Amino acid sequence: MTTTRGAEEGSQHARHTYRLRVSSTARAALLEEWSRCRWVWNECVARSRKAHADRENIGPAALDRMLTHARTITPWLREGSSVPQQQTIRDFGKSRAKAVKDIRDRLPQHRRAGMPRWRKRRGSAPTLNYTRRGFRLKDGRLHLAGGIVVTVVWSRHLPADPSSVRVYRDVLGHWYASFVVPARVEPLPATGRVIGVDWGVRETATTTDDAYDLPQAEHGRKAAVRLARYQRMMARRKPAKGKPGSNGYKAAGRQAAKVYTKVARQRQDTARKWAKRIVAEHDAVAVEDFRPRFLAKSSMARVAADAAIGATKNALIEMGRKHGRDIRLVNPAHTTMDCARCGARAKHALPLSERTYVCSECGASSPRDKNSARVMLIRAGLNPAGVEGIGPGCPPDSQAA
């Protein structure tokens, strides 16, 4: 799996994630290292809250001094590597700075990040961050500071030397290593074609060409029967408040987590394959800058979640960056009311039940989502001829996208 992020300096970096084969000895060492990092995080939380109560200012430098003193007087803490412990302080500082910024910006309560909280032993997944001096790759194995050695399942080669690595465990108990490397552009040959993309619920993506429409795969609906079975098993075995769950309850929870994970991976796989096809055959893509979060509180919440619009949109943007394509995000306001032929705007918003757009000015009639996809192209600043799939400067005999 590959994801991309922008660094503070403006350069792009990518994360390449690989599965790890962890022995029982390495697993015990990683969990022990995580216990130390969790202790450091909780000490930072306590120190930060005390400073707030005493109206004092505290920063990463003060927390570093706290860690140095703690390692001096605590042999158990000193037995672990200082690299992941220092990175824990860096992560805490970023988390607290984001929360303080949201407060100063007076964001609504539901949009704020929130101050860092305690990390409990049972409620937090192990996550260890190592900088370049805290790990090395040798003979295909990952050597971490503290003498921890794990085997990496190299599904593909790293494109460059990594600058850092994150070792973590997911809800299924699988361990992964996420390497940060400089992002590289892999340009594809020019095609002279453009396409517009409109997001929806009945169809995840509607484009200006029927051949590239993405119907909803309904991975979640297909897995609903198995998921409901495991959820009923959990409900029957639900422990009393304050008591640990039985082995049957935990086993049912693991099975439910497997279903959730499989559905998420199926959605991601479908999104990436469709995005690669779009990017490989078009030079420019006009994408609706749609934010589907509000659908989670509507009557279409389950269908919208199964459509995975957000994951598909992110996959398309990432694939465009990877291959140097022009991805243009378009404001979705009034895209269902504007006519793609004459540009006239309807006086009233169309209800969701009305799936055909009819312009009151020029009389043009087309499917609602197709009209919106063509509006995306025009708003993106592409040549109006691109409505038929031909980009600016292309020969007249180019095929429509």
Contacts in CASP RR format, 6 or more apart in sequence:
PFRMAT RR
TARGET T0000
AUTHOR 0000-0000-0000
METHOD contacts of the structure
MODEL  1
MTTTRGAEEGSQHARHTYRLRVSSTARAALLEEWSRCRWVWNECVARSRK
AHADRENIGPAALDRMLTHARTITPWLREGSSVPQQQTIRDFGKSRAKAV
KDIRDRLPQHRRAGMPRWRKRRGSAPTLNYTRRGFRLKDGRLHLAGGIVV
TVVWSRHLPADPSSVRVYRDVLGHWYASFVVPARVEPLPATGRVIGVDWG
VRETATTTDDAYDLPQAEHGRKAAVRLARYQRMMARRKPAKGKPGSNGYK
AAGRQAAKVYTKVARQRQDTARKWAKRIVAEHDAVAVEDFRPRFLAKSSM
ARVAADAAIGATKNALIEMGRKHGRDIRLVNPAHTTMDCARCGARAKHAL
PLSERTYVCSECGASSPRDKNSARVMLIRAGLNPAGVEGIGPGCPPDSQA
A
1 15 0 8 1.000
1 16 0 8 1.000
1 17 0 8 1.000
1 268 0 8 1.000
2 14 0 8 1.000
2 15 0 8 1.000
2 16 0 8 1.000
2 17 0 8 1.000
2 318 0 8 1.000
2 322 0 8 1.000
3 14 0 8 1.000
3 15 0 8 1.000
3 17 0 8 1.000
3 318 0 8 1.000
4 12 0 8 1.000
4 13 0 8 1.000
4 14 0 8 1.000
4 15 0 8 1.000
4 183 0 8 1.000
4 318 0 8 1.000
4 321 0 8 1.000
4 322 0 8 1.000
5 12 0 8 1.000
5 13 0 8 1.000
5 14 0 8 1.000
5 15 0 8 1.000
6 12 0 8 1.000
6 13 0 8 1.000
7 13 0 8 1.000
11 182 0 8 1.000
12 182 0 8 1.000
12 183 0 8 1.000
12 321 0 8 1.000
13 163 0 8 1.000
13 180 0 8 1.000
13 181 0 8 1.000
13 182 0 8 1.000
13 183 0 8 1.000
14 180 0 8 1.000
14 181 0 8 1.000
14 182 0 8 1.000
14 183 0 8 1.000
14 184 0 8 1.000
15 166 0 8 1.000
15 178 0 8 1.000
15 179 0 8 1.000
15 180 0 8 1.000
15 181 0 8 1.000
16 156 0 8 1.000
16 158 0 8 1.000
16 159 0 8 1.000
16 162 0 8 1.000
16 178 0 8 1.000
16 179 0 8 1.000
16 181 0 8 1.000
17 176 0 8 1.000
17 177 0 8 1.000
17 178 0 8 1.000
17 179 0 8 1.000
18 152 0 8 1.000
18 153 0 8 1.000
18 154 0 8 1.000
18 155 0 8 1.000
18 176 0 8 1.000
18 177 0 8 1.000
18 178 0 8 1.000
18 179 0 8 1.000
19 152 0 8 1.000
19 153 0 8 1.000
19 155 0 8 1.000
19 174 0 8 1.000
19 175 0 8 1.000
19 176 0 8 1.000
20 142 0 8 1.000
20 150 0 8 1.000
20 151 0 8 1.000
20 152 0 8 1.000
20 153 0 8 1.000
20 167 0 8 1.000
20 174 0 8 1.000
20 175 0 8 1.000
20 176 0 8 1.000
20 177 0 8 1.000
21 150 0 8 1.000
21 151 0 8 1.000
21 152 0 8 1.000
21 153 0 8 1.000
22 30 0 8 1.000
22 150 0 8 1.000
22 151 0 8 1.000
22 175 0 8 1.000
23 150 0 8 1.000
26 148 0 8 1.000
26 149 0 8 1.000
26 150 0 8 1.000
27 175 0 8 1.000
29 146 0 8 1.000
29 147 0 8 1.000
29 148 0 8 1.000
30 126 0 8 1.000
30 128 0 8 1.000
30 148 0 8 1.000
30 150 0 8 1.000
30 167 0 8 1.000
30 169 0 8 1.000
30 175 0 8 1.000
31 126 0 8 1.000
32 80 0 8 1.000
33 80 0 8 1.000
33 81 0 8 1.000
33 84 0 8 1.000
33 128 0 8 1.000
33 146 0 8 1.000
33 148 0 8 1.000
34 126 0 8 1.000
34 127 0 8 1.000
34 128 0 8 1.000
35 121 0 8 1.000
36 76 0 8 1.000
36 77 0 8 1.000
36 80 0 8 1.000
36 84 0 8 1.000
36 85 0 8 1.000
37 84 0 8 1.000
37 85 0 8 1.000
37 88 0 8 1.000
37 127 0 8 1.000
37 128 0 8 1.000
38 119 0 8 1.000
38 121 0 8 1.000
38 124 0 8 1.000
39 77 0 8 1.000
40 67 0 8 1.000
40 70 0 8 1.000
40 77 0 8 1.000
40 85 0 8 1.000
40 88 0 8 1.000
40 89 0 8 1.000
41 88 0 8 1.000
41 91 0 8 1.000
41 92 0 8 1.000
41 116 0 8 1.000
41 119 0 8 1.000
42 118 0 8 1.000
42 119 0 8 1.000
43 66 0 8 1.000
43 70 0 8 1.000
44 63 0 8 1.000
44 66 0 8 1.000
44 88 0 8 1.000
44 89 0 8 1.000
44 92 0 8 1.000
44 93 0 8 1.000
44 116 0 8 1.000
45 92 0 8 1.000
45 116 0 8 1.000
45 117 0 8 1.000
45 118 0 8 1.000
47 58 0 8 1.000
47 62 0 8 1.000
47 63 0 8 1.000
47 66 0 8 1.000
48 58 0 8 1.000
48 92 0 8 1.000
48 96 0 8 1.000
48 115 0 8 1.000
48 116 0 8 1.000
51 57 0 8 1.000
51 58 0 8 1.000
59 93 0 8 1.000
60 89 0 8 1.000
60 90 0 8 1.000
60 93 0 8 1.000
63 89 0 8 1.000
63 92 0 8 1.000
63 93 0 8 1.000
64 86 0 8 1.000
64 89 0 8 1.000
67 82 0 8 1.000
67 85 0 8 1.000
67 86 0 8 1.000
67 89 0 8 1.000
70 77 0 8 1.000
71 77 0 8 1.000
71 78 0 8 1.000
71 82 0 8 1.000
71 85 0 8 1.000
72 78 0 8 1.000
77 85 0 8 1.000
80 146 0 8 1.000
81 134 0 8 1.000
81 144 0 8 1.000
81 145 0 8 1.000
81 146 0 8 1.000
83 130 0 8 1.000
83 131 0 8 1.000
83 133 0 8 1.000
83 134 0 8 1.000
83 145 0 8 1.000
84 128 0 8 1.000
84 129 0 8 1.000
84 130 0 8 1.000
84 145 0 8 1.000
87 128 0 8 1.000
87 129 0 8 1.000
87 130 0 8 1.000
87 131 0 8 1.000
88 129 0 8 1.000
90 129 0 8 1.000
91 129 0 8 1.000
92 116 0 8 1.000
95 113 0 8 1.000
95 116 0 8 1.000
96 115 0 8 1.000
96 116 0 8 1.000
98 113 0 8 1.000
99 112 0 8 1.000
99 113 0 8 1.000
99 114 0 8 1.000
99 115 0 8 1.000
99 116 0 8 1.000
102 111 0 8 1.000
102 112 0 8 1.000
102 113 0 8 1.000
102 114 0 8 1.000
103 112 0 8 1.000
125 168 0 8 1.000
125 169 0 8 1.000
125 170 0 8 1.000
125 171 0 8 1.000
126 168 0 8 1.000
126 169 0 8 1.000
127 166 0 8 1.000
127 167 0 8 1.000
127 168 0 8 1.000
127 169 0 8 1.000
128 144 0 8 1.000
128 166 0 8 1.000
128 167 0 8 1.000
128 168 0 8 1.000
129 164 0 8 1.000
129 165 0 8 1.000
129 166 0 8 1.000
130 144 0 8 1.000
130 145 0 8 1.000
130 164 0 8 1.000
130 165 0 8 1.000
130 166 0 8 1.000
130 167 0 8 1.000
131 163 0 8 1.000
131 164 0 8 1.000
132 162 0 8 1.000
132 163 0 8 1.000
132 164 0 8 1.000
133 145 0 8 1.000
134 144 0 8 1.000
134 145 0 8 1.000
135 142 0 8 1.000
135 143 0 8 1.000
135 144 0 8 1.000
135 145 0 8 1.000
135 165 0 8 1.000
136 143 0 8 1.000
137 143 0 8 1.000
137 152 0 8 1.000
137 162 0 8 1.000
140 151 0 8 1.000
140 152 0 8 1.000
140 154 0 8 1.000
141 149 0 8 1.000
141 150 0 8 1.000
141 151 0 8 1.000
141 152 0 8 1.000
142 149 0 8 1.000
142 150 0 8 1.000
142 151 0 8 1.000
142 152 0 8 1.000
142 165 0 8 1.000
142 167 0 8 1.000
142 177 0 8 1.000
143 149 0 8 1.000
144 150 0 8 1.000
144 167 0 8 1.000
150 167 0 8 1.000
150 175 0 8 1.000
150 177 0 8 1.000
152 177 0 8 1.000
158 179 0 8 1.000
158 181 0 8 1.000
159 181 0 8 1.000
159 182 0 8 1.000
159 184 0 8 1.000
160 181 0 8 1.000
160 182 0 8 1.000
160 184 0 8 1.000
161 181 0 8 1.000
162 179 0 8 1.000
162 180 0 8 1.000
162 181 0 8 1.000
163 180 0 8 1.000
163 181 0 8 1.000
164 179 0 8 1.000
164 180 0 8 1.000
165 177 0 8 1.000
165 178 0 8 1.000
165 179 0 8 1.000
165 180 0 8 1.000
166 177 0 8 1.000
166 178 0 8 1.000
166 180 0 8 1.000
167 175 0 8 1.000
167 176 0 8 1.000
167 177 0 8 1.000
167 178 0 8 1.000
168 175 0 8 1.000
168 176 0 8 1.000
168 178 0 8 1.000
169 175 0 8 1.000
169 176 0 8 1.000
170 176 0 8 1.000
170 261 0 8 1.000
171 257 0 8 1.000
171 261 0 8 1.000
172 254 0 8 1.000
172 257 0 8 1.000
172 258 0 8 1.000
172 261 0 8 1.000
183 321 0 8 1.000
183 322 0 8 1.000
185 321 0 8 1.000
185 322 0 8 1.000
185 323 0 8 1.000
185 324 0 8 1.000
186 322 0 8 1.000
186 323 0 8 1.000
186 324 0 8 1.000
187 323 0 8 1.000
187 324 0 8 1.000
188 279 0 8 1.000
188 280 0 8 1.000
188 323 0 8 1.000
188 324 0 8 1.000
188 325 0 8 1.000
190 283 0 8 1.000
191 281 0 8 1.000
191 282 0 8 1.000
191 283 0 8 1.000
192 282 0 8 1.000
192 283 0 8 1.000
192 390 0 8 1.000
192 391 0 8 1.000
192 394 0 8 1.000
192 398 0 8 1.000
193 281 0 8 1.000
193 282 0 8 1.000
193 283 0 8 1.000
193 389 0 8 1.000
193 390 0 8 1.000
193 391 0 8 1.000
193 394 0 8 1.000
193 398 0 8 1.000
193 399 0 8 1.000
193 401 0 8 1.000
194 282 0 8 1.000
194 283 0 8 1.000
194 284 0 8 1.000
194 285 0 8 1.000
194 286 0 8 1.000
194 377 0 8 1.000
194 382 0 8 1.000
194 383 0 8 1.000
194 386 0 8 1.000
194 389 0 8 1.000
194 390 0 8 1.000
194 391 0 8 1.000
194 401 0 8 1.000
195 207 0 8 1.000
195 208 0 8 1.000
195 209 0 8 1.000
195 212 0 8 1.000
195 278 0 8 1.000
195 282 0 8 1.000
195 284 0 8 1.000
195 285 0 8 1.000
195 286 0 8 1.000
195 377 0 8 1.000
195 389 0 8 1.000
195 401 0 8 1.000
196 207 0 8 1.000
196 208 0 8 1.000
196 285 0 8 1.000
196 286 0 8 1.000
196 287 0 8 1.000
196 373 0 8 1.000
196 374 0 8 1.000
196 376 0 8 1.000
196 377 0 8 1.000
196 380 0 8 1.000
197 205 0 8 1.000
197 206 0 8 1.000
197 207 0 8 1.000
197 278 0 8 1.000
197 285 0 8 1.000
197 286 0 8 1.000
197 287 0 8 1.000
197 288 0 8 1.000
197 316 0 8 1.000
197 373 0 8 1.000
197 376 0 8 1.000
198 205 0 8 1.000
198 206 0 8 1.000
198 207 0 8 1.000
198 288 0 8 1.000
198 335 0 8 1.000
198 369 0 8 1.000
198 370 0 8 1.000
198 372 0 8 1.000
198 373 0 8 1.000
198 376 0 8 1.000
199 205 0 8 1.000
199 206 0 8 1.000
199 288 0 8 1.000
199 290 0 8 1.000
199 292 0 8 1.000
199 309 0 8 1.000
199 312 0 8 1.000
199 313 0 8 1.000
200 206 0 8 1.000
200 290 0 8 1.000
200 307 0 8 1.000
200 309 0 8 1.000
200 369 0 8 1.000
201 216 0 8 1.000
201 295 0 8 1.000
201 300 0 8 1.000
201 303 0 8 1.000
201 304 0 8 1.000
201 307 0 8 1.000
202 216 0 8 1.000
203 213 0 8 1.000
203 214 0 8 1.000
203 215 0 8 1.000
203 216 0 8 1.000
203 369 0 8 1.000
204 214 0 8 1.000
204 215 0 8 1.000
204 216 0 8 1.000
204 217 0 8 1.000
204 307 0 8 1.000
204 308 0 8 1.000
204 309 0 8 1.000
204 312 0 8 1.000
205 212 0 8 1.000
205 213 0 8 1.000
205 214 0 8 1.000
205 274 0 8 1.000
205 312 0 8 1.000
206 213 0 8 1.000
206 367 0 8 1.000
206 369 0 8 1.000
206 370 0 8 1.000
206 372 0 8 1.000
206 373 0 8 1.000
207 213 0 8 1.000
207 214 0 8 1.000
207 278 0 8 1.000
207 373 0 8 1.000
207 401 0 8 1.000
208 370 0 8 1.000
208 373 0 8 1.000
208 374 0 8 1.000
208 377 0 8 1.000
208 387 0 8 1.000
208 388 0 8 1.000
208 389 0 8 1.000
208 401 0 8 1.000
209 389 0 8 1.000
209 400 0 8 1.000
209 401 0 8 1.000
212 277 0 8 1.000
212 278 0 8 1.000
212 281 0 8 1.000
212 401 0 8 1.000
214 270 0 8 1.000
214 274 0 8 1.000
214 312 0 8 1.000
216 303 0 8 1.000
216 306 0 8 1.000
216 307 0 8 1.000
217 266 0 8 1.000
217 267 0 8 1.000
217 270 0 8 1.000
218 306 0 8 1.000
219 263 0 8 1.000
219 266 0 8 1.000
219 267 0 8 1.000
219 270 0 8 1.000
219 306 0 8 1.000
220 263 0 8 1.000
220 306 0 8 1.000
221 306 0 8 1.000
223 259 0 8 1.000
223 262 0 8 1.000
223 263 0 8 1.000
226 259 0 8 1.000
227 256 0 8 1.000
227 259 0 8 1.000
227 260 0 8 1.000
230 252 0 8 1.000
230 253 0 8 1.000
230 255 0 8 1.000
230 256 0 8 1.000
230 259 0 8 1.000
231 252 0 8 1.000
231 256 0 8 1.000
233 248 0 8 1.000
233 252 0 8 1.000
233 255 0 8 1.000
234 249 0 8 1.000
234 252 0 8 1.000
234 253 0 8 1.000
234 256 0 8 1.000
237 245 0 8 1.000
237 246 0 8 1.000
237 248 0 8 1.000
237 249 0 8 1.000
237 252 0 8 1.000
238 249 0 8 1.000
239 245 0 8 1.000
239 246 0 8 1.000
239 249 0 8 1.000
267 308 0 8 1.000
267 311 0 8 1.000
267 312 0 8 1.000
268 308 0 8 1.000
268 311 0 8 1.000
268 315 0 8 1.000
270 308 0 8 1.000
270 312 0 8 1.000
271 308 0 8 1.000
271 311 0 8 1.000
271 312 0 8 1.000
271 314 0 8 1.000
271 315 0 8 1.000
271 316 0 8 1.000
272 315 0 8 1.000
272 319 0 8 1.000
274 312 0 8 1.000
274 315 0 8 1.000
274 316 0 8 1.000
275 312 0 8 1.000
275 315 0 8 1.000
275 316 0 8 1.000
275 318 0 8 1.000
275 319 0 8 1.000
275 320 0 8 1.000
276 319 0 8 1.000
278 285 0 8 1.000
278 316 0 8 1.000
278 319 0 8 1.000
279 285 0 8 1.000
279 316 0 8 1.000
279 319 0 8 1.000
279 320 0 8 1.000
279 322 0 8 1.000
279 323 0 8 1.000
279 325 0 8 1.000
280 323 0 8 1.000
281 401 0 8 1.000
282 325 0 8 1.000
282 401 0 8 1.000
283 325 0 8 1.000
283 326 0 8 1.000
283 391 0 8 1.000
284 325 0 8 1.000
284 326 0 8 1.000
284 327 0 8 1.000
284 328 0 8 1.000
284 380 0 8 1.000
284 382 0 8 1.000
284 391 0 8 1.000
285 316 0 8 1.000
285 320 0 8 1.000
285 325 0 8 1.000
285 326 0 8 1.000
285 327 0 8 1.000
285 328 0 8 1.000
286 328 0 8 1.000
286 330 0 8 1.000
286 376 0 8 1.000
286 377 0 8 1.000
286 379 0 8 1.000
286 380 0 8 1.000
286 381 0 8 1.000
286 382 0 8 1.000
287 313 0 8 1.000
287 316 0 8 1.000
287 317 0 8 1.000
287 327 0 8 1.000
287 328 0 8 1.000
287 329 0 8 1.000
287 330 0 8 1.000
287 376 0 8 1.000
288 329 0 8 1.000
288 330 0 8 1.000
288 332 0 8 1.000
288 335 0 8 1.000
288 372 0 8 1.000
288 376 0 8 1.000
289 329 0 8 1.000
289 330 0 8 1.000
289 331 0 8 1.000
289 332 0 8 1.000
290 309 0 8 1.000
290 310 0 8 1.000
290 313 0 8 1.000
290 332 0 8 1.000
292 304 0 8 1.000
292 307 0 8 1.000
292 309 0 8 1.000
292 310 0 8 1.000
295 301 0 8 1.000
295 304 0 8 1.000
295 305 0 8 1.000
296 304 0 8 1.000
296 305 0 8 1.000
298 304 0 8 1.000
316 327 0 8 1.000
317 327 0 8 1.000
317 329 0 8 1.000
319 325 0 8 1.000
320 327 0 8 1.000
321 327 0 8 1.000
328 380 0 8 1.000
328 381 0 8 1.000
328 382 0 8 1.000
330 376 0 8 1.000
330 379 0 8 1.000
330 380 0 8 1.000
331 379 0 8 1.000
334 345 0 8 1.000
335 372 0 8 1.000
335 375 0 8 1.000
335 376 0 8 1.000
335 379 0 8 1.000
336 349 0 8 1.000
336 350 0 8 1.000
336 357 0 8 1.000
336 368 0 8 1.000
336 371 0 8 1.000
336 372 0 8 1.000
337 345 0 8 1.000
337 346 0 8 1.000
337 349 0 8 1.000
337 350 0 8 1.000
338 344 0 8 1.000
338 345 0 8 1.000
338 346 0 8 1.000
338 375 0 8 1.000
339 345 0 8 1.000
339 346 0 8 1.000
339 357 0 8 1.000
339 359 0 8 1.000
339 361 0 8 1.000
339 362 0 8 1.000
339 364 0 8 1.000
339 371 0 8 1.000
340 364 0 8 1.000
340 366 0 8 1.000
340 371 0 8 1.000
340 374 0 8 1.000
340 375 0 8 1.000
340 378 0 8 1.000
340 387 0 8 1.000
341 359 0 8 1.000
341 362 0 8 1.000
341 364 0 8 1.000
342 359 0 8 1.000
342 361 0 8 1.000
342 362 0 8 1.000
342 364 0 8 1.000
343 361 0 8 1.000
343 378 0 8 1.000
344 359 0 8 1.000
344 360 0 8 1.000
344 361 0 8 1.000
344 362 0 8 1.000
346 359 0 8 1.000
346 360 0 8 1.000
347 360 0 8 1.000
350 357 0 8 1.000
350 368 0 8 1.000
354 368 0 8 1.000
355 367 0 8 1.000
355 368 0 8 1.000
355 369 0 8 1.000
356 365 0 8 1.000
356 366 0 8 1.000
356 367 0 8 1.000
356 368 0 8 1.000
357 364 0 8 1.000
357 365 0 8 1.000
357 366 0 8 1.000
357 367 0 8 1.000
357 368 0 8 1.000
357 371 0 8 1.000
358 364 0 8 1.000
358 365 0 8 1.000
359 365 0 8 1.000
366 374 0 8 1.000
374 387 0 8 1.000
377 384 0 8 1.000
377 386 0 8 1.000
377 387 0 8 1.000
377 389 0 8 1.000
378 384 0 8 1.000
378 387 0 8 1.000
382 391 0 8 1.000
382 392 0 8 1.000
383 390 0 8 1.000
383 391 0 8 1.000
383 392 0 8 1.000
383 393 0 8 1.000
385 391 0 8 1.000
385 392 0 8 1.000
386 392 0 8 1.000
386 401 0 8 1.000
388 400 0 8 1.000
388 401 0 8 1.000
389 398 0 8 1.000
389 400 0 8 1.000
389 401 0 8 1.000
390 396 0 8 1.000
390 398 0 8 1.000
390 400 0 8 1.000
390 401 0 8 1.000
391 398 0 8 1.000
END
